[in-house]
């Protein structure tokens, strides 16, 4: 059985004429020789999964010994995450770090898909000069139901100021009450999610003195 072995970037391609085996470089644990003429590639899946290649059956590349074939394949293993030696702790940590980066990217993609502000608002109010309200609902879109996140955009001179009802994206407000809410930038340090009580308006009643004067005793009529 003749073998041809190729270096295909991230993988080692082994062909025997009818079958092709692709071995990912980063899954290789060790490369050594046994019985003086066989190269053993350990891919970390148990001894029964190891790859054994008799150098005398290799037609490409042309080698003169198992040691030469071993060293040639070992040289192919050089990559960003593998330095040609056995799998080391540094190599494994590098792979884990890259997997962690992929996880963060996937989470960011899911977060972007879940961010309702990326979509068009459910309702738009442009009735006030230099100010608009935008609302996103989470259930049925009933205006007087507490299921809305509301953004207010106002213009001051050449600036456009984006603020949210009580500084949050939580969909817990009523669209019909949008003009009564308190608006602050998103993720404000102290978001207020409950409308503050209305101010007490005057005039205020005059409180009596704590010690009112005692009226003189009435004199009996003569």
N, C-alpha and C positions, 0 to 999 in steps of 0.2 A: 504494500500500500504506500503510495507516494504522497508526500505532504508538501504544500507550499504555504509559507508563512509570510504575512504582510503586516506592515506597520501602518494602520489606518487612523492616525491621530489619537483619539480617545480609546480606541480598541485595538486589539491584536486579532487579525483575521487569519484563521487556519482553514485551509481547503485540502480535501483529499480526493478531489476529482468529482465526487458526487454530492458531498456535503460541505457545508460551510459553518464554521463555529466562530462566533464573535465573543471575545473575552474582554470585558471592560478592564482597563488597566488598574483602576482604583480598587477593584475587587481582588487583585492578586496579593496574596500574603507572602509567599516565598517562591523562589525559583532555585532549584538545585539539580544535581545529577545523581542518578543511582545506576548501579550495575555497569558503570563506566561508559555506557553508550545511550542512556536514556535521560532526557530532561524532564523533570517533574515540575509542573506548575500547580501550586496550591491556591485554590480560589476561595478557601475558607468555608466550604460547604461539606466538609468531611472527607476522609481518605478515598471514599468511593466516587467522589466527584472530582478528584484531582485529574489533571490532564497529563498524559504521558506521551512523549514524542521520541522516537528512536531517530537520532541524528542521521543514521545511514539511510533512512527512508525520506529524508528531506531533500527535495530537488531545488528548492528556492527558499531561502538563500543557500548558496553553496558553502558548506562548512566541512571541516576536516575532523572534528571531534565533538563530543557532547559538551565539553567545557566551552568550546568556541560558540556553539549554538546557545548555550545558557547565557554567556556574557553578551551575546548579540541581542537576545530578547530582553535581557536586563537593561541594556542601553536604550531600547525602545520605550521602556517604562518611564523614562524621564518626562515629567509633566509638572504642572503648577502645584499639584497636590501630592506628587510622588517623586522621590529623589533617586529611585533606582534600587533602593535597599528594601529590606523587609518592612512590613507595615509598622510604623512607629506611632508613638502617642501623638507626636506633632502632626503626622499625616492624618490620623483619625480626628484630631481636634479641628484641623483645617476643613475636613469634609463635613463635620458636624456644624461648624460655623457657616458653611455655605448652605447647608440644609436649613439652618436657622434663618438665613437671609431670604431664602425662598419662601419660608413660612410667613415671614413678615410681609413680603410682597403680596402673597395670596390674601393675607388678612387685610391689607390696605385695599386690595381690589374689592373684597367683599364689603368692606366698610364704605367704599365709594358707591357700590351698588345699593347699599342700605341707606345712604344719606338722601333723605327725601328732598333736601334743598337743591339737589342736582336736577330735579325735575321741575316742570312748570308749576306754579302755585295753583291751588284749586279755585281761589277767589282773588280778585284784584280790585282795589278801591282807589280811584284816582280823582275823587271828588274834592279833595282839599288842595288848595294852591301849594306848590312846592313840597308836597308830601303825598306819599302813596303807602297803602297797606297791602301786604301780600300774606295770604293764608294757605296753610297745608293741613288737610284733615287726615285722620287716621281710621275713621270708621265709615259713616254714611254721608258725611259732609253736611250735616244739619247745622245751619248757622247759629242757632241758639243752644247747641249742645257743646259741652266742654270737651272738645276733641280736636282743637286747633292749635297749631303753632303759628304765631303771627309776627311778621317782620314789618317794621316801619322804616321807610327810607325818606329822609328829609334833606332838603337842600338849604345850605347856609352859604350864601355867596357863591363861590366856585367849588365848594365842597359838597359831597354827597355823604351823608351819615347813615350807616346801617345799624339799626337797633332792633332788639327783640323784646317781646312782652316779658318783663321781669328777667331778662337776660338768659333765657333758656330756650332750647329747641323742643322742650316737652310739649306734647300736643294735649294740653289740659285747659285750654281757654275757649271762650265763646267768641265767635266771629262778630256777633252782633254787639258785643261790648268792647270792640277793639279800640275805640277812641277813649275809653276810660282807663285803660291799663297804663302802668308805669313802664317806660321803655328805657333799656340800657344796652350797651354792647353785649354781644354774645359771650357767655361764660364769664360774666361779671364776677368779681371776687365775692360779692354778697348778693347773689340773685334773690329777688323777692318774688315768690310765687303766689302770694296772697295779696290782693289789693289792700293798700293801707286804708284805715278808717277815714271817712271824710272829715275835713277840718271843721271845728266848731265855729260857727259864724256868730258875730255879735248882732245887735247890742246885748250885753250881758246884764242880768238883773243885779241890782245893787243889794249887796248882802247887808243885813242889819248889823249894827255894832254888837259886840259880844256882851257889853254891859250897858244896855239902853238906860237912859235916865228914868228915874221913877217919877211918875206924875204926882203932883201934890194931892193930898187927900181932899176930897170934896167937902166943902163946908155946908153944914145943914142950913137949909133955908130958914130965915127968921119969920 
